[in-house]
Amino acid sequence: MSSTSPSSQKESPVLEECSLNELRVAIGHQRATFCCGGSIPVVSGQGNHFRQLNPEGEPCASPSVVLRWDVPNDTTIRKVTFPPDSRPGATSAIDDLIRDSTPATFGRQGVDILDESYRKAAKLDNTQFSTNFSPYEFGIVNSVAQVLLPEIAEPFTDGETSFVENLGVIAELYKLNVYSGPSGRFRPHVDTPRSATQFGSLVVSLPHPHQGGQLRVAHKGEERTFDLNSENADAIKWSAFYSDCEHEVLEVQSGHRVTLTYNLYVHEYLGGALRRIPTAHPNSYPLYAKAKDALSENGFMKDGGTLGFYCEHAYAHFDYDSFVRLPFALKGVDMVTFVVFKSLGLHVSIRPVLEDIKADKNVYYDPHDEDPGQRDLGQLVGNRLCRFSWSDDGGYDGDESQGEIVRGFWASDWYKDILWLNGPGPKSPAVAHLTYGNEASMVCHYSFAAMLVTVPPFEERKAGMKSEQGGKTP
């Protein structure tokens, strides 16, 4: 029969806090994964760039990019080639392209606004042009999927919704933009996702001489600047980033910065019924080792409990299909955290946590409580992701808690003593209901998307580790 000394009991909270701090630091180190980029050399006359399965030492090169567009109010189709012909006396159709384009607007509260002091550029919609360039042919979409959309190790189910490891990235051609020197630019802004499945944007800069026009991307105090300028016009350059990143196009000093913009969606692979070998393994993340070490410690959550992690990226988690698309639309550190704890055999659920909603202490009076007036029920957590809910139920000030009103029409439970690994992230409207005082009014409560990780008691974890070790073959 094992026994625990008083000194070891005193050390347990210290060990647990140390383990928690190490997990928090490890999660912090994953936060830089919010964007990625690269370049593809352009070789005029390049033929089939798939002639070898794995051309070691030979970068994948693109032939010249051809773009065709419709002339407004005409049946004529014009063409321009990138990079342009640099031979003396050669002409380029870039001026014709700009003349046939329209000024680019930007959205603000659902309204398209034209303000060249904020954004100065020309644009064509995707129905007005076509091109021989495809981001799928050069591995760009695969790179985005590997860096910004880490895949889950194996299929699983949460008891309500089945998830299959057959989701990837779809790049939808959206617009062509031309930022021209000396004053083309787009000031700092954040995109609005066009649906619950959109998680980011891809910008492809076509090879045309220009200076300036760098793309700056920022997220939670971190930022990256992608130099998309191409004085020699000898490469296609690209950058991808999450929808909730602030980004801007710095001023173009000279020339023309021509870009293709794609919307990035999480989507089921065609032929997804076929099983795949994962290319990104959870144990490749630093968080994996820290989490595994913490779970193997007797002093870490010895009696079990719940770990909490607030999602750090914004999601439309009260949209009509959020409960179907999450966790596959998770981004960066959110996806890494989910994958790591899931791979360690723990139950991980994504749940809405209401912000600052309180319970009426009188409703929960318990005669066995020594001090019922100070009873803390914790946080109100939804049982699952769902659509925005509202009710015309309500109560007069002070006669019933808002928590009980919400629980009357929104499936939820009180959670106490969740050990949070980080602070709250972006929030969305979740539920609304009536309340009465001097006059009736509507109250709206916001929620955070969060992961709840169920941690079994240490003895149960230890038995599971022994079983896993016993099942391994040398």
Salt bridges, closest charged atoms under 4 A:
GLU17 OE2 - ARG24 NH1 3.21
GLU22 OE1 - LYS290 NZ 3.81
GLU58 OE2 - ARG51 NH2 2.57
ASP85 OD2 - ARG87 NH2 2.55
ASP96 OD1 - ARG99 NH1 2.94
ASP100 OD2 - ARG78 NH1 3.58
ASP125 OD1 - LYS123 NZ 3.14
ASP125 OD1 - LYS175 NZ 2.44
GLU137 OE1 - HIS49 NE2 3.44
GLU151 OE1 - ARG276 NH1 3.02
GLU160 OE1 - ARG384 NH1 3.87
GLU165 OE2 - ARG275 NE 3.75
ASP191 OD1 - HIS189 NE2 3.74
ASP191 OD2 - HIS247 NE2 3.30
GLU223 OE1 - ARG216 NH1 3.20
ASP244 OD2 - HIS219 NE2 3.64
ASP244 OD2 - HIS313 ND1 3.35
ASP244 OD1 - LYS331 NZ 3.87
GLU246 OE1 - ARG216 NH2 2.68
GLU248 OE1 - ARG185 NH2 3.76
GLU248 OE2 - ARG216 NE 2.77
GLU312 OE1 - ARG31 NE 2.63
GLU355 OE2 - LYS427 NZ 3.01
ASP369 OD2 - ARG375 NE 3.72
GLU404 OE2 - ARG407 NH1 3.75
ASP413 OD1 - ARG407 NH2 3.49
GLU459 OE1 - LYS462 NZ 3.39
